[in-house]
Amino acid sequence: MLFVDALTSALREELERNPKLVLLGEDIGRNGGVFRVTQGLQARFGAERVVDTPVSEAGIVGSAVGLCLAQMRPVCEIQFDAFSYPALNQIITHVGRYRWRTRGTAPMPMVIRMPCGGGVRAPELHSDSPEAYFCHTPGLTVVMPSTPADAKGLLTAAMRSPDPVIFLEPKKLYRHLRGEVPDGEHVTPLGVVRTVREGGDVTLIAWGAMVEVATATADALGQEGISAHVCDVRTLSPLDEEGLLSAARATGRVVIIQEAPRTCGVASEIAALLAEHAMYDLKAPIQRVTGFDVPHPYFSIEHHHRPDSARVLAAVHATLEA
């Protein structure tokens, strides 16, 4: 199943299972969304459950807050990653705080879905990787799958969570990645890392579209006789600390790969976690391979911005030689 079809499957099955679930977003009904994730769902479930909204991200998320207060379970679609910025006030001020503000009496069981990252030759403000903004916001769970199976399983778990989930979908994977997906109900627990492969020489930690880069790098390292352990973070907040520490201890040498800019990113948080709790297990300084501290460039040169296997290989060799 394609990555995009796995997401559609999760939405369709949960709409059938839970009558309180409602989808909100720009062009998600008649058009099926800009990436066609919701294609066919309005025709099947009606315009009252798959709602075409005005072009107002703050309005979409604000409406979802009201729906949560009315005991509904909204799933919002933000058309592109950077389009979420007009809704940051709602997300930070209300979505992340309502349970705390009301002493647990008013949870916010909503999902905010958005495509993220580059690799599809999109224009400015269509290829950001904004996960750090949301991970820094208390009260939010932040998820980014890397396989079709996890796209379905993690989205299903997000739609059943009692708390708000920011669900980031690497747009590079929508129609690029195909994989096995379990039939019927499939739930992947939030907050648990996935071991992609085991190895003994160096640990590669990644999430989203960068897991494919990590896996390709591991294949190249295998040709050199180097065994790479690959760890998929999946849930970026809260982090699976024990899972990440175990992955680091498997080899003692760590390279973290993120598509987002370098400064104050999730890779920095993971590096700090490992330095604090696995210092005596590390054999070399932790390496980070990231995007650059600049706006995502125009599509003609975006391949220079996104981490690739060549950059990861260089970081691996540096940590092996340290």
Buried (B, 14 or more C-beta within 10 A) or exposed (E): BBBBBBBBBBBBBBBEEEEEBBBBBBBBBEEBBBBBBBBEBBEEBEEEBBBBBEEEBBBBBBBBBEBBBEEBBBBBBBBBBBBBBBBBEBBBEBBBBBBEEEEEEEBBBBBBBBBBBBBBEBEEEBBBBBBBBBBBBEBBBBBBBBBBBBBBBBBBBBBBBEBBBBBBBBBBBBBBBBBEBBEEEBBBEBBEBBBBBBBEBBBBBBBBBBBBBBBBBBEBBEEEEBBBBBBBBBBBBEBBBEBBBBBBBBBBBBBBBBBBBBEBBBBBBBBEBBBEBBEEBBEBEBBBBBBBEEEBBEBEEBEEBBBBBEBBBEBBBBBBEE
